[in-house]
Amino acid sequence: MKRVAILISGGGSNMVKLAESMVDDHPARPVLVLSNDPAAGGLDKARAMGIATAAVDHRDFKGDREGFERKLISMIDAHAPDIICLAGFMRILTPVFINQYAGRMLNIHPSLLPKYRGLQTHARALAAGDTEAGCTVHEVTAELDDGPILGQARVPVEPGDTPETLAARVLVQEHILYPAVLRRFAEGNRAPLFLP
C-alpha cells in the first residue's frame, strides 16, 4: 500500500477528492495533510476524515525559504510517504524540496500545460481567445509547472465566460482527473491520461 502526503494552502477541495478516492481496492492511502497556513480550511476537513494533519507557517521563515522547506521535509518524512500530492499548495518550491521527492511528487495545475504556467491561468486563456481550457496533472520538477504530463482534462470556453465561471468548470474536471491520475501513478502507470 502506497502512502500519500497531500500539501494544501486553502480549502482543500482537491485534497478531499483525493482522500475520498483512496478507499477499498485503491493502491494508496492518505497519511498526512500538510499546509503552509495553520488556518487553512482544508486541515479541518482532513481531520474530520481521520487523516493526520500538520502546518508549517511560511510567515515564520521570512527570507529563509530553505529553512521553511527543511521543516516541511522533516514533518513529511515523519510519515514516510511514497507519493507527495500538491493540491493547491501555493508556494514555489526550491530544488532542496523538489530533489528530496524527485519522481514521486505530483501537482495539479489549472491550464492545459505547457500553456499558462504560473498564476491567472483562466484570465490568460480568455485574453488569448482560447476556445478551450482545462487542467493538467504533472510530475514536479525544478522548472515551474514543467514536469512530465501525467493527465489532462479539457473544458470548452463558453461565450460570456469570466475567469471565475471558467475556473468553476475546470475545478469540476480537476476533481475527476487528479484522483484518476493518482491511482494510475500509485499502480506504477505513468502513461498520460487524457480526459475529453
N, C-alpha and C positions, 0 to 999 in steps of 0.2 A: 504494500500500500504506500503510495507516494504521499509525502507530507507537504502541504501548501501553506505558505505565508502570504497574506494579502495586505498590500500597503495602500492606504487611503489618505485623503486630506479633508473630505467633506462628508456628505450624507451617505455615501457608500452604496448607491443603488446597484452598481456592477458587482461589488463585493457580495451583496445579498444574493444576487442571481448565481454567482459562482458557488457560494456556500450551499445554496439550496440544491444545486445540481450534483454536489458531491455526496451522494447517498447510494444505498443499495449496491449495485454491481459496479459503481464508478471506481476507477483505479486510484483515486486520490481522496484525501480528507483535509479540511482546513484545520490548521493547528495554531494559527496566530493571525489576528488582525492588528496592524500597527499603523499609527498615524503620527504625522508631524504636528498635529494640533490636538491637544488634550481635550478640546471642546468639540471635536468632530462628531457630528450626529451618528456617523456610521459605527462608532465604538459602542454606543448603547445598543444598536441593532445587533452587533456581533455578540455582545454579552447576552442579549435576550435569546440568541441562537445557541448559547452554550460554548462559544468559541473564546479562547484566551485572548485578551487584548493588552496592548501597551501603547504608550505615547512617548515620543521624544520631541519636545517643543523646540523647533528650529530657532525660535527667537532667543533661546538661551545661548546660542552659539554664534552670535553676531560676528561676521568676518572669519569664522572658523568652520568652513563647510566640511573640511576633512574630519574635524573633531565631532561634528554632528553625525557624519556618516559612520565613523567608527563606533559611536554609541548605538546607532541603528543596527550595525552589524552584530554587536555584542548581544543585543536583545533578540535579533532574528536567530542567530546561531544557537542561542539557548534552547530553541525549539526544534533545531536540526531539520529544517525544511529541505525537501528535494527540489521544490519549484517555488519561485517568487513571482507573484502576480501584482503588477502595478495597476491599480484600479482607481484612477482619478487621484494619483499621488502627484501633487503639484510642486515638486521640487526637481530641479535639474540635477542629475547625479553625475559625480565625477568618476574618473577611471578607478579610483580607490574602491568605490562601491561596486561599479559595474564588473570589474575584474574578479571580485570576490564571488560573483554568481554567474559568471560568463557561461552561456549555453543553457542556462536554466531559469532565465528571467524573461517574463512576458509583459507586454504593455498593450493597452488598447488606446487607439488614437482616433479622434472623430473627423477623419478625412480619408480619402482614397489615396494613401501614400503611393508614390513619392510626392503627390501634390500636398501643399499646405502643411508643412512641418510647423511645429510651434503652436501659437495661440490664434484665436479669432478665426478658426477654420471655416465656420459656416458663413460668416460675413465675407470672407475672402472668396469662397466659392460663388456666392451670389454676385459679388462685384465683378467677377470674371465672366459672368453669364453662363456658368456651367449648367448643363441640363440634368446632371446627376451629382449626388454627393454620397457620403457613406462613412464607413468606419473600417479600420484595419487593426488586426492583432499582429504584432511583430515581436521578434526576439529583440531584446535590448542590447545595443552595442554602444560604443563610446560616442558615435555620431547621433545627434538628436533625431529621434523618430526615423531611424535609418536602418534598423536591423532587418534580417530576412523576414519577408512577409509570410505569416502562417495562416492568414484568413482575411477575407474582405466581404462586406455586405454593402449592396448598393441601394440608394434611395433616390427616386426621381425628385428633381426640384420642381415645385409646382408654382404656377402663376400667383403672384402676391405673397410668396414666402418671405418671411423675415428670418434673421438669424435664429430667433427663438423658436419659430414654428418648425424650421428645418432641423434644429438641434433636437427637438422633442421627437421627431420621426426617426432621426438617426439613433437616438438613445434606445428606442424600441428594438432596433436591429443589433445594437451593442449587446443588449441583454440576451439575445439569441446566439450571436456569433461567439462571444467570449467563452461562455460555458462549453460550446461545441468544440472550439479550438483547444481549450484546456484539457478536455477529455482525451482528444486525439494525442496531444502532446504528452500527457501522462502515460499513454499507451505506447509511446515511442514513435508516433507518427508525426513527422514534421512536414509532410506534404501540404501545400497551401489548400485551404478550404474556401471556395468561392460560393457565397450565397447569392441568389438572384436579387 
